[in-house]
């Protein structure tokens, strides 16, 4: 999953880095497939990842129950 390099990064920093990678991919998909199809594909691909991020945020938030 995450490498040792990522161990010192906050969840927010990890998400920012991932977004920096995803944005150019999404732009290319939009130019090749059209905006609607590209967004639909990326949204479907990220659904599980998004759920896991929300669960991690809840687990790291004091007073919150996951």
CHARMM-style PDB file with segment names, atoms N, HN, CA, C and O in Angstrom:
ATOM      1  N   UNK     1       0.844  -1.179   0.000  1.00  0.00      PROA
ATOM      2  CA  UNK     1       0.000   0.000   0.000  1.00  0.00      PROA
ATOM      3  C   UNK     1       0.888   1.241   0.000  1.00  0.00      PROA
ATOM      4  O   UNK     1       1.429   1.591  -1.049  1.00  0.00      PROA
ATOM      5  N   UNK     2       1.058   1.913   1.124  1.00  0.00      PROA
ATOM      6  HN  UNK     2       0.619   1.628   1.976  1.00  0.00      PROA
ATOM      7  CA  UNK     2       1.909   3.099   1.196  1.00  0.00      PROA
ATOM      8  C   UNK     2       3.347   2.669   1.465  1.00  0.00      PROA
ATOM      9  O   UNK     2       3.586   1.684   2.164  1.00  0.00      PROA
ATOM     10  N   UNK     3       4.294   3.405   0.913  1.00  0.00      PROA
ATOM     11  HN  UNK     3       4.099   4.205   0.345  1.00  0.00      PROA
ATOM     12  CA  UNK     3       5.700   3.113   1.142  1.00  0.00      PROA
ATOM     13  C   UNK     3       6.169   3.856   2.374  1.00  0.00      PROA
ATOM     14  O   UNK     3       5.443   4.675   2.937  1.00  0.00      PROA
ATOM     15  N   UNK     4       7.388   3.563   2.787  1.00  0.00      PROA
ATOM     16  HN  UNK     4       7.978   2.898   2.330  1.00  0.00      PROA
ATOM     17  CA  UNK     4       7.959   4.236   3.956  1.00  0.00      PROA
ATOM     18  C   UNK     4       8.042   5.741   3.749  1.00  0.00      PROA
ATOM     19  O   UNK     4       7.948   6.497   4.716  1.00  0.00      PROA
ATOM     20  N   UNK     5       8.213   6.184   2.530  1.00  0.00      PROA
ATOM     21  HN  UNK     5       8.289   5.569   1.745  1.00  0.00      PROA
ATOM     22  CA  UNK     5       8.309   7.612   2.242  1.00  0.00      PROA
ATOM     23  C   UNK     5       7.031   8.321   2.674  1.00  0.00      PROA
ATOM     24  O   UNK     5       7.091   9.448   3.167  1.00  0.00      PROA
ATOM     25  N   UNK     6       5.878   7.684   2.500  1.00  0.00      PROA
ATOM     26  HN  UNK     6       5.829   6.769   2.100  1.00  0.00      PROA
ATOM     27  CA  UNK     6       4.602   8.308   2.817  1.00  0.00      PROA
ATOM     28  C   UNK     6       4.281   8.270   4.306  1.00  0.00      PROA
ATOM     29  O   UNK     6       3.351   8.945   4.748  1.00  0.00      PROA
ATOM     30  N   UNK     7       5.029   7.495   5.089  1.00  0.00      PROA
ATOM     31  HN  UNK     7       5.784   6.947   4.730  1.00  0.00      PROA
ATOM     32  CA  UNK     7       4.710   7.352   6.511  1.00  0.00      PROA
ATOM     33  C   UNK     7       4.718   8.667   7.268  1.00  0.00      PROA
ATOM     34  O   UNK     7       3.953   8.824   8.220  1.00  0.00      PROA
ATOM     35  N   UNK     8       5.553   9.612   6.881  1.00  0.00      PROA
ATOM     36  HN  UNK     8       6.175   9.485   6.108  1.00  0.00      PROA
ATOM     37  CA  UNK     8       5.629  10.887   7.577  1.00  0.00      PROA
ATOM     38  C   UNK     8       4.632  11.920   7.073  1.00  0.00      PROA
ATOM     39  O   UNK     8       4.573  13.026   7.610  1.00  0.00      PROA
ATOM     40  N   UNK     9       3.854  11.589   6.061  1.00  0.00      PROA
ATOM     41  HN  UNK     9       3.902  10.690   5.624  1.00  0.00      PROA
ATOM     42  CA  UNK     9       2.908  12.539   5.480  1.00  0.00      PROA
ATOM     43  C   UNK     9       1.543  12.428   6.140  1.00  0.00      PROA
ATOM     44  O   UNK     9       1.102  11.339   6.509  1.00  0.00      PROA
ATOM     45  N   UNK    10       0.887  13.559   6.281  1.00  0.00      PROA
ATOM     46  HN  UNK    10       1.245  14.443   5.982  1.00  0.00      PROA
ATOM     47  CA  UNK    10      -0.479  13.548   6.779  1.00  0.00      PROA
ATOM     48  C   UNK    10      -1.404  13.029   5.687  1.00  0.00      PROA
ATOM     49  O   UNK    10      -1.032  12.974   4.515  1.00  0.00      PROA
ATOM     50  N   UNK    11      -2.600  12.653   6.081  1.00  0.00      PROA
ATOM     51  HN  UNK    11      -2.903  12.698   7.033  1.00  0.00      PROA
ATOM     52  CA  UNK    11      -3.588  12.198   5.118  1.00  0.00      PROA
ATOM     53  C   UNK    11      -3.867  13.294   4.088  1.00  0.00      PROA
ATOM     54  O   UNK    11      -3.987  13.009   2.897  1.00  0.00      PROA
ATOM     55  N   UNK    12      -3.969  14.536   4.537  1.00  0.00      PROA
ATOM     56  HN  UNK    12      -3.872  14.768   5.505  1.00  0.00      PROA
ATOM     57  CA  UNK    12      -4.223  15.651   3.625  1.00  0.00      PROA
ATOM     58  C   UNK    12      -3.092  15.800   2.608  1.00  0.00      PROA
ATOM     59  O   UNK    12      -3.349  16.013   1.423  1.00  0.00      PROA
ATOM     60  N   UNK    13      -1.843  15.690   3.062  1.00  0.00      PROA
ATOM     61  HN  UNK    13      -1.634  15.517   4.025  1.00  0.00      PROA
ATOM     62  CA  UNK    13      -0.710  15.785   2.145  1.00  0.00      PROA
ATOM     63  C   UNK    13      -0.734  14.659   1.113  1.00  0.00      PROA
ATOM     64  O   UNK    13      -0.438  14.883  -0.061  1.00  0.00      PROA
ATOM     65  N   UNK    14      -1.084  13.457   1.550  1.00  0.00      PROA
ATOM     66  HN  UNK    14      -1.324  13.275   2.503  1.00  0.00      PROA
ATOM     67  CA  UNK    14      -1.182  12.326   0.622  1.00  0.00      PROA
ATOM     68  C   UNK    14      -2.242  12.583  -0.438  1.00  0.00      PROA
ATOM     69  O   UNK    14      -2.019  12.325  -1.621  1.00  0.00      PROA
ATOM     70  N   UNK    15      -3.394  13.091  -0.015  1.00  0.00      PROA
ATOM     71  HN  UNK    15      -3.575  13.300   0.946  1.00  0.00      PROA
ATOM     72  CA  UNK    15      -4.481  13.369  -0.953  1.00  0.00      PROA
ATOM     73  C   UNK    15      -4.055  14.450  -1.946  1.00  0.00      PROA
ATOM     74  O   UNK    15      -4.368  14.354  -3.133  1.00  0.00      PROA
ATOM     75  N   UNK    16      -3.347  15.473  -1.473  1.00  0.00      PROA
ATOM     76  HN  UNK    16      -3.093  15.551  -0.509  1.00  0.00      PROA
ATOM     77  CA  UNK    16      -2.871  16.531  -2.367  1.00  0.00      PROA
ATOM     78  C   UNK    16      -1.927  15.973  -3.427  1.00  0.00      PROA
ATOM     79  O   UNK    16      -2.028  16.330  -4.600  1.00  0.00      PROA
ATOM     80  N   UNK    17      -1.028  15.114  -3.023  1.00  0.00      PROA
ATOM     81  HN  UNK    17      -0.946  14.824  -2.070  1.00  0.00      PROA
ATOM     82  CA  UNK    17      -0.083  14.515  -3.967  1.00  0.00      PROA
ATOM     83  C   UNK    17      -0.830  13.645  -4.971  1.00  0.00      PROA
ATOM     84  O   UNK    17      -0.544  13.689  -6.168  1.00  0.00      PROA
ATOM     85  N   UNK    18      -1.768  12.867  -4.497  1.00  0.00      PROA
ATOM     86  HN  UNK    18      -2.000  12.831  -3.525  1.00  0.00      PROA
ATOM     87  CA  UNK    18      -2.544  12.015  -5.392  1.00  0.00      PROA
ATOM     88  C   UNK    18      -3.330  12.855  -6.401  1.00  0.00      PROA
ATOM     89  O   UNK    18      -3.449  12.482  -7.568  1.00  0.00      PROA
ATOM     90  N   UNK    19      -3.861  13.981  -5.946  1.00  0.00      PROA
ATOM     91  HN  UNK    19      -3.765  14.283  -4.998  1.00  0.00      PROA
ATOM     92  CA  UNK    19      -4.601  14.865  -6.849  1.00  0.00      PROA
ATOM     93  C   UNK    19      -3.676  15.446  -7.918  1.00  0.00      PROA
ATOM     94  O   UNK    19      -4.079  15.606  -9.070  1.00  0.00      PROA
ATOM     95  N   UNK    20      -2.444  15.758  -7.540  1.00  0.00      PROA
ATOM     96  HN  UNK    20      -2.117  15.629  -6.605  1.00  0.00      PROA
ATOM     97  CA  UNK    20      -1.487  16.285  -8.511  1.00  0.00      PROA
ATOM     98  C   UNK    20      -1.222  15.279  -9.629  1.00  0.00      PROA
ATOM     99  O   UNK    20      -0.959  15.666 -10.767  1.00  0.00      PROA
ATOM    100  N   UNK    21      -1.292  14.009  -9.308  1.00  0.00      PROA
ATOM    101  HN  UNK    21      -1.506  13.694  -8.383  1.00  0.00      PROA
ATOM    102  CA  UNK    21      -1.099  12.969 -10.313  1.00  0.00      PROA
ATOM    103  C   UNK    21      -2.379  12.773 -11.120  1.00  0.00      PROA
ATOM    104  O   UNK    21      -2.329  12.602 -12.338  1.00  0.00      PROA
ATOM    105  N   UNK    22      -3.510  12.798 -10.451  1.00  0.00      PROA
ATOM    106  HN  UNK    22      -3.551  12.937  -9.461  1.00  0.00      PROA
ATOM    107  CA  UNK    22      -4.782  12.508 -11.105  1.00  0.00      PROA
ATOM    108  C   UNK    22      -5.218  13.593 -12.083  1.00  0.00      PROA
ATOM    109  O   UNK    22      -5.789  13.275 -13.127  1.00  0.00      PROA
ATOM    110  N   UNK    23      -4.970  14.846 -11.779  1.00  0.00      PROA
ATOM    111  HN  UNK    23      -4.506  15.104 -10.932  1.00  0.00      PROA
ATOM    112  CA  UNK    23      -5.448  15.948 -12.624  1.00  0.00      PROA
ATOM    113  C   UNK    23      -4.954  15.828 -14.065  1.00  0.00      PROA
ATOM    114  O   UNK    23      -5.769  15.948 -14.979  1.00  0.00      PROA
ATOM    115  N   UNK    24      -3.656  15.595 -14.320  1.00  0.00      PROA
ATOM    116  HN  UNK    24      -2.993  15.497 -13.578  1.00  0.00      PROA
ATOM    117  CA  UNK    24      -3.237  15.464 -15.715  1.00  0.00      PROA
ATOM    118  C   UNK    24      -3.845  14.232 -16.404  1.00  0.00      PROA
ATOM    119  O   UNK    24      -4.126  14.266 -17.602  1.00  0.00      PROA
ATOM    120  N   UNK    25      -4.043  13.160 -15.653  1.00  0.00      PROA
ATOM    121  HN  UNK    25      -3.814  13.132 -14.680  1.00  0.00      PROA
ATOM    122  CA  UNK    25      -4.668  11.965 -16.224  1.00  0.00      PROA
ATOM    123  C   UNK    25      -6.104  12.285 -16.632  1.00  0.00      PROA
ATOM    124  O   UNK    25      -6.540  11.927 -17.726  1.00  0.00      PROA
ATOM    125  N   UNK    26      -6.834  12.959 -15.748  1.00  0.00      PROA
ATOM    126  HN  UNK    26      -6.480  13.249 -14.859  1.00  0.00      PROA
ATOM    127  CA  UNK    26      -8.214  13.329 -16.058  1.00  0.00      PROA
ATOM    128  C   UNK    26      -8.271  14.264 -17.265  1.00  0.00      PROA
ATOM    129  O   UNK    26      -9.147  14.119 -18.117  1.00  0.00      PROA
ATOM    130  N   UNK    27      -7.361  15.205 -17.343  1.00  0.00      PROA
ATOM    131  HN  UNK    27      -6.649  15.323 -16.651  1.00  0.00      PROA
ATOM    132  CA  UNK    27      -7.335  16.115 -18.497  1.00  0.00      PROA
ATOM    133  C   UNK    27      -7.137  15.352 -19.804  1.00  0.00      PROA
ATOM    134  O   UNK    27      -7.795  15.640 -20.804  1.00  0.00      PROA
ATOM    135  N   UNK    28      -6.233  14.386 -19.791  1.00  0.00      PROA
ATOM    136  HN  UNK    28      -5.698  14.152 -18.979  1.00  0.00      PROA
ATOM    137  CA  UNK    28      -5.981  13.594 -20.989  1.00  0.00      PROA
ATOM    138  C   UNK    28      -7.198  12.749 -21.346  1.00  0.00      PROA
ATOM    139  O   UNK    28      -7.574  12.657 -22.515  1.00  0.00      PROA
ATOM    140  N   UNK    29      -7.815  12.130 -20.336  1.00  0.00      PROA
ATOM    141  HN  UNK    29      -7.509  12.205 -19.387  1.00  0.00      PROA
ATOM    142  CA  UNK    29      -9.020  11.344 -20.586  1.00  0.00      PROA
ATOM    143  C   UNK    29     -10.129  12.216 -21.175  1.00  0.00      PROA
ATOM    144  O   UNK    29     -10.836  11.799 -22.093  1.00  0.00      PROA
ATOM    145  N   UNK    30     -10.272  13.417 -20.644  1.00  0.00      PROA
ATOM    146  HN  UNK    30      -9.698  13.756 -19.899  1.00  0.00      PROA
ATOM    147  CA  UNK    30     -11.301  14.332 -21.164  1.00  0.00      PROA
ATOM    148  C   UNK    30     -11.050  14.671 -22.628  1.00  0.00      PROA
ATOM    149  O   UNK    30     -11.987  14.733 -23.425  1.00  0.00      PROA
ATOM    150  N   UNK    31      -9.804  14.887 -22.977  1.00  0.00      PROA
ATOM    151  HN  UNK    31      -9.043  14.837 -22.330  1.00  0.00      PROA
ATOM    152  CA  UNK    31      -9.505  15.238 -24.371  1.00  0.00      PROA
ATOM    153  C   UNK    31      -9.696  14.041 -25.301  1.00  0.00      PROA
ATOM    154  O   UNK    31     -10.054  14.217 -26.466  1.00  0.00      PROA
ATOM    155  N   UNK    32      -9.465  12.845 -24.809  1.00  0.00      PROA
ATOM    156  HN  UNK    32      -9.174  12.702 -23.863  1.00  0.00      PROA
ATOM    157  CA  UNK    32      -9.585  11.644 -25.643  1.00  0.00      PROA
ATOM    158  C   UNK    32     -11.008  11.095 -25.687  1.00  0.00      PROA
ATOM    159  O   UNK    32     -11.463  10.635 -26.734  1.00  0.00      PROA
ATOM    160  N   UNK    33     -11.713  11.142 -24.552  1.00  0.00      PROA
ATOM    161  HN  UNK    33     -11.343  11.517 -23.702  1.00  0.00      PROA
ATOM    162  CA  UNK    33     -13.019  10.481 -24.441  1.00  0.00      PROA
ATOM    163  C   UNK    33     -14.197  11.442 -24.341  1.00  0.00      PROA
ATOM    164  O   UNK    33     -15.349  11.034 -24.487  1.00  0.00      PROA
ATOM    165  N   UNK    34     -13.909  12.712 -24.092  1.00  0.00      PROA
ATOM    166  HN  UNK    34     -12.972  13.043 -23.974  1.00  0.00      PROA
ATOM    167  CA  UNK    34     -14.966  13.673 -23.811  1.00  0.00      PROA
ATOM    168  C   UNK    34     -15.133  13.813 -22.308  1.00  0.00      PROA
ATOM    169  O   UNK    34     -14.871  12.879 -21.551  1.00  0.00      PROA
ATOM    170  N   UNK    35     -15.572  14.987 -21.889  1.00  0.00      PROA
ATOM    171  HN  UNK    35     -15.785  15.746 -22.504  1.00  0.00      PROA
ATOM    172  CA  UNK    35     -15.645  15.305 -20.464  1.00  0.00      PROA
ATOM    173  C   UNK    35     -16.590  14.386 -19.709  1.00  0.00      PROA
ATOM    174  O   UNK    35     -16.241  13.886 -18.640  1.00  0.00      PROA
ATOM    175  N   UNK    36     -17.766  14.159 -20.241  1.00  0.00      PROA
ATOM    176  HN  UNK    36     -18.049  14.566 -21.109  1.00  0.00      PROA
ATOM    177  CA  UNK    36     -18.763  13.365 -19.515  1.00  0.00      PROA
ATOM    178  C   UNK    36     -18.280  11.938 -19.270  1.00  0.00      PROA
ATOM    179  O   UNK    36     -18.393  11.430 -18.154  1.00  0.00      PROA
ATOM    180  N   UNK    37     -17.753  11.297 -20.287  1.00  0.00      PROA
ATOM    181  HN  UNK    37     -17.661  11.709 -21.194  1.00  0.00      PROA
ATOM    182  CA  UNK    37     -17.282   9.912 -20.164  1.00  0.00      PROA
ATOM    183  C   UNK    37     -16.072   9.838 -19.235  1.00  0.00      PROA
ATOM    184  O   UNK    37     -15.982   8.935 -18.403  1.00  0.00      PROA
ATOM    185  N   UNK    38     -15.148  10.780 -19.372  1.00  0.00      PROA
ATOM    186  HN  UNK    38     -15.222  11.514 -20.047  1.00  0.00      PROA
ATOM    187  CA  UNK    38     -13.949  10.782 -18.538  1.00  0.00      PROA
ATOM    188  C   UNK    38     -14.289  10.943 -17.067  1.00  0.00      PROA
ATOM    189  O   UNK    38     -13.766  10.220 -16.218  1.00  0.00      PROA
ATOM    190  N   UNK    39     -15.163  11.890 -16.768  1.00  0.00      PROA
ATOM    191  HN  UNK    39     -15.588  12.477 -17.458  1.00  0.00      PROA
ATOM    192  CA  UNK    39     -15.548  12.122 -15.369  1.00  0.00      PROA
ATOM    193  C   UNK    39     -16.267  10.897 -14.804  1.00  0.00      PROA
ATOM    194  O   UNK    39     -16.046  10.525 -13.652  1.00  0.00      PROA
ATOM    195  N   UNK    40     -17.120  10.273 -15.604  1.00  0.00      PROA
ATOM    196  HN  UNK    40     -17.300  10.575 -16.541  1.00  0.00      PROA
ATOM    197  CA  UNK    40     -17.831   9.077 -15.155  1.00  0.00      PROA
ATOM    198  C   UNK    40     -16.853   7.946 -14.837  1.00  0.00      PROA
ATOM    199  O   UNK    40     -17.004   7.266 -13.822  1.00  0.00      PROA
ATOM    200  N   UNK    41     -15.865   7.743 -15.684  1.00  0.00      PROA
ATOM    201  HN  UNK    41     -15.742   8.295 -16.509  1.00  0.00      PROA
ATOM    202  CA  UNK    41     -14.874   6.685 -15.451  1.00  0.00      PROA
ATOM    203  C   UNK    41     -14.045   6.945 -14.196  1.00  0.00      PROA
ATOM    204  O   UNK    41     -13.841   6.048 -13.378  1.00  0.00      PROA
ATOM    205  N   UNK    42     -13.574   8.175 -14.054  1.00  0.00      PROA
ATOM    206  HN  UNK    42     -13.740   8.904 -14.718  1.00  0.00      PROA
ATOM    207  CA  UNK    42     -12.748   8.507 -12.893  1.00  0.00      PROA
ATOM    208  C   UNK    42     -13.568   8.420 -11.610  1.00  0.00      PROA
ATOM    209  O   UNK    42     -13.083   7.915 -10.598  1.00  0.00      PROA
ATOM    210  N   UNK    43     -14.798   8.905 -11.645  1.00  0.00      PROA
ATOM    211  HN  UNK    43     -15.192   9.315 -12.467  1.00  0.00      PROA
ATOM    212  CA  UNK    43     -15.657   8.843 -10.453  1.00  0.00      PROA
ATOM    213  C   UNK    43     -15.889   7.400 -10.026  1.00  0.00      PROA
ATOM    214  O   UNK    43     -15.823   7.084  -8.838  1.00  0.00      PROA
ATOM    215  N   UNK    44     -16.156   6.536 -10.978  1.00  0.00      PROA
ATOM    216  HN  UNK    44     -16.210   6.793 -11.943  1.00  0.00      PROA
ATOM    217  CA  UNK    44     -16.374   5.123 -10.653  1.00  0.00      PROA
ATOM    218  C   UNK    44     -15.101   4.493 -10.094  1.00  0.00      PROA
ATOM    219  O   UNK    44     -15.153   3.707  -9.148  1.00  0.00      PROA
ATOM    220  N   UNK    45     -13.973   4.838 -10.677  1.00  0.00      PROA
ATOM    221  HN  UNK    45     -13.931   5.477 -11.445  1.00  0.00      PROA
ATOM    222  CA  UNK    45     -12.701   4.271 -10.228  1.00  0.00      PROA
ATOM    223  C   UNK    45     -12.325   4.733  -8.820  1.00  0.00      PROA
ATOM    224  O   UNK    45     -11.672   3.999  -8.078  1.00  0.00      PROA
ATOM    225  N   UNK    46     -12.735   5.941  -8.456  1.00  0.00      PROA
ATOM    226  HN  UNK    46     -13.266   6.537  -9.059  1.00  0.00      PROA
ATOM    227  CA  UNK    46     -12.332   6.505  -7.162  1.00  0.00      PROA
ATOM    228  C   UNK    46     -13.330   6.272  -6.036  1.00  0.00      PROA
ATOM    229  O   UNK    46     -13.056   6.626  -4.890  1.00  0.00      PROA
ATOM    230  N   UNK    47     -14.468   5.691  -6.338  1.00  0.00      PROA
ATOM    231  HN  UNK    47     -14.691   5.403  -7.270  1.00  0.00      PROA
ATOM    232  CA  UNK    47     -15.511   5.526  -5.324  1.00  0.00      PROA
ATOM    233  C   UNK    47     -15.021   4.786  -4.078  1.00  0.00      PROA
ATOM    234  O   UNK    47     -15.223   5.261  -2.960  1.00  0.00      PROA
ATOM    235  N   UNK    48     -14.385   3.642  -4.257  1.00  0.00      PROA
ATOM    236  HN  UNK    48     -14.221   3.256  -5.165  1.00  0.00      PROA
ATOM    237  CA  UNK    48     -13.890   2.871  -3.111  1.00  0.00      PROA
ATOM    238  C   UNK    48     -12.791   3.616  -2.363  1.00  0.00      PROA
ATOM    239  O   UNK    48     -12.748   3.602  -1.133  1.00  0.00      PROA
ATOM    240  N   UNK    49     -11.901   4.269  -3.115  1.00  0.00      PROA
ATOM    241  HN  UNK    49     -11.935   4.280  -4.114  1.00  0.00      PROA
ATOM    242  CA  UNK    49     -10.823   5.034  -2.487  1.00  0.00      PROA
ATOM    243  C   UNK    49     -11.405   6.164  -1.629  1.00  0.00      PROA
ATOM    244  O   UNK    49     -10.946   6.409  -0.514  1.00  0.00      PROA
ATOM    245  N   UNK    50     -12.409   6.837  -2.160  1.00  0.00      PROA
ATOM    246  HN  UNK    50     -12.782   6.637  -3.066  1.00  0.00      PROA
ATOM    247  CA  UNK    50     -13.045   7.942  -1.438  1.00  0.00      PROA
ATOM    248  C   UNK    50     -13.645   7.440  -0.121  1.00  0.00      PROA
ATOM    249  O   UNK    50     -13.494   8.084   0.917  1.00  0.00      PROA
ATOM    250  N   UNK    51     -14.316   6.303  -0.167  1.00  0.00      PROA
ATOM    251  HN  UNK    51     -14.438   5.780  -1.011  1.00  0.00      PROA
ATOM    252  CA  UNK    51     -14.885   5.722   1.043  1.00  0.00      PROA
ATOM    253  C   UNK    51     -13.807   5.454   2.080  1.00  0.00      PROA
ATOM    254  O   UNK    51     -13.994   5.737   3.264  1.00  0.00      PROA
ATOM    255  N   UNK    52     -12.677   4.909   1.639  1.00  0.00      PROA
ATOM    256  HN  UNK    52     -12.525   4.679   0.678  1.00  0.00      PROA
ATOM    257  CA  UNK    52     -11.601   4.593   2.576  1.00  0.00      PROA
ATOM    258  C   UNK    52     -11.004   5.863   3.176  1.00  0.00      PROA
ATOM    259  O   UNK    52     -10.640   5.876   4.352  1.00  0.00      PROA
ATOM    260  N   UNK    53     -10.900   6.920   2.390  1.00  0.00      PROA
ATOM    261  HN  UNK    53     -11.195   6.910   1.435  1.00  0.00      PROA
ATOM    262  CA  UNK    53     -10.389   8.194   2.919  1.00  0.00      PROA
ATOM    263  C   UNK    53     -11.337   8.734   3.984  1.00  0.00      PROA
ATOM    264  O   UNK    53     -10.893   9.181   5.041  1.00  0.00      PROA
ATOM    265  N   UNK    54     -12.629   8.694   3.713  1.00  0.00      PROA
ATOM    266  HN  UNK    54     -12.990   8.330   2.855  1.00  0.00      PROA
ATOM    267  CA  UNK    54     -13.613   9.176   4.694  1.00  0.00      PROA
ATOM    268  C   UNK    54     -13.542   8.362   5.982  1.00  0.00      PROA
ATOM    269  O   UNK    54     -13.645   8.918   7.075  1.00  0.00      PROA
ATOM    270  N   UNK    55     -13.367   7.057   5.859  1.00  0.00      PROA
ATOM    271  HN  UNK    55     -13.283   6.606   4.970  1.00  0.00      PROA
ATOM    272  CA  UNK    55     -13.247   6.209   7.044  1.00  0.00      PROA
ATOM    273  C   UNK    55     -11.997   6.547   7.841  1.00  0.00      PROA
ATOM    274  O   UNK    55     -12.031   6.572   9.071  1.00  0.00      PROA
ATOM    275  N   UNK    56     -10.881   6.811   7.140  1.00  0.00      PROA
ATOM    276  HN  UNK    56     -10.853   6.791   6.140  1.00  0.00      PROA
ATOM    277  CA  UNK    56      -9.643   7.165   7.830  1.00  0.00      PROA
ATOM    278  C   UNK    56      -9.771   8.516   8.523  1.00  0.00      PROA
ATOM    279  O   UNK    56      -9.272   8.687   9.636  1.00  0.00      PROA
ATOM    280  N   UNK    57     -10.427   9.471   7.886  1.00  0.00      PROA
ATOM    281  HN  UNK    57     -10.832   9.332   6.982  1.00  0.00      PROA
ATOM    282  CA  UNK    57     -10.620  10.779   8.504  1.00  0.00      PROA
ATOM    283  C   UNK    57     -11.457  10.630   9.774  1.00  0.00      PROA
ATOM    284  O   UNK    57     -11.131  11.213  10.808  1.00  0.00      PROA
ATOM    285  N   UNK    58     -12.522   9.858   9.695  1.00  0.00      PROA
ATOM    286  HN  UNK    58     -12.786   9.384   8.855  1.00  0.00      PROA
ATOM    287  CA  UNK    58     -13.371   9.638  10.866  1.00  0.00      PROA
ATOM    288  C   UNK    58     -12.599   8.955  11.986  1.00  0.00      PROA
ATOM    289  O   UNK    58     -12.767   9.294  13.158  1.00  0.00      PROA
ATOM    290  N   UNK    59     -11.759   7.999  11.628  1.00  0.00      PROA
ATOM    291  HN  UNK    59     -11.624   7.724  10.676  1.00  0.00      PROA
ATOM    292  CA  UNK    59     -10.982   7.282  12.638  1.00  0.00      PROA
ATOM    293  C   UNK    59      -9.940   8.179  13.302  1.00  0.00      PROA
ATOM    294  O   UNK    59      -9.589   7.971  14.463  1.00  0.00      PROA
ATOM    295  N   UNK    60      -9.444   9.181  12.564  1.00  0.00      PROA
ATOM    296  HN  UNK    60      -9.730   9.351  11.621  1.00  0.00      PROA
ATOM    297  CA  UNK    60      -8.418  10.076  13.089  1.00  0.00      PROA
ATOM    298  C   UNK    60      -8.989  11.315  13.773  1.00  0.00      PROA
ATOM    299  O   UNK    60      -8.241  12.105  14.347  1.00  0.00      PROA
ATOM    300  N   UNK    61     -10.295  11.487  13.717  1.00  0.00      PROA
ATOM    301  HN  UNK    61     -10.903  10.845  13.251  1.00  0.00      PROA
ATOM    302  CA  UNK    61     -10.913  12.663  14.300  1.00  0.00      PROA
ATOM    303  C   UNK    61     -11.353  12.355  15.733  1.00  0.00      PROA
ATOM    304  O   UNK    61     -12.201  11.488  15.943  1.00  0.00      PROA
ATOM    305  N   UNK    62     -10.793  13.046  16.710  1.00  0.00      PROA
ATOM    306  HN  UNK    62     -10.104  13.751  16.540  1.00  0.00      PROA
ATOM    307  CA  UNK    62     -11.165  12.795  18.094  1.00  0.00      PROA
ATOM    308  C   UNK    62     -12.672  13.014  18.312  1.00  0.00      PROA
ATOM    309  O   UNK    62     -13.251  13.986  17.826  1.00  0.00      PROA
ATOM    310  N   UNK    63     -13.271  12.106  19.038  1.00  0.00      PROA
ATOM    311  HN  UNK    63     -12.800  11.317  19.433  1.00  0.00      PROA
ATOM    312  CA  UNK    63     -14.683  12.236  19.369  1.00  0.00      PROA
ATOM    313  C   UNK    63     -15.612  11.732  18.304  1.00  0.00      PROA
ATOM    314  O   UNK    63     -16.825  11.705  18.511  1.00  0.00      PROA
ATOM    315  N   UNK    64     -15.085  11.330  17.173  1.00  0.00      PROA
ATOM    316  HN  UNK    64     -14.100  11.352  17.005  1.00  0.00      PROA
ATOM    317  CA  UNK    64     -15.917  10.806  16.085  1.00  0.00      PROA
ATOM    318  C   UNK    64     -15.929   9.290  16.156  1.00  0.00      PROA
ATOM    319  O   UNK    64     -14.932   8.655  16.498  1.00  0.00      PROA
ATOM    320  N   UNK    65     -17.063   8.738  15.830  1.00  0.00      PROA
ATOM    321  HN  UNK    65     -17.873   9.254  15.552  1.00  0.00      PROA
ATOM    322  CA  UNK    65     -17.171   7.286  15.753  1.00  0.00      PROA
ATOM    323  C   UNK    65     -17.315   6.895  14.309  1.00  0.00      PROA
ATOM    324  O   UNK    65     -18.120   7.481  13.585  1.00  0.00      PROA
ATOM    325  N   UNK    66     -16.527   5.888  13.860  1.00  0.00      PROA
ATOM    326  HN  UNK    66     -15.873   5.412  14.448  1.00  0.00      PROA
ATOM    327  CA  UNK    66     -16.532   5.452  12.466  1.00  0.00      PROA
ATOM    328  C   UNK    66     -17.646   4.577  12.195  1.00  0.00      PROA
ATOM    329  OT1 UNK    66     -17.807   4.113  11.067  1.00  0.00      PROA
TER     330      UNK     66
END
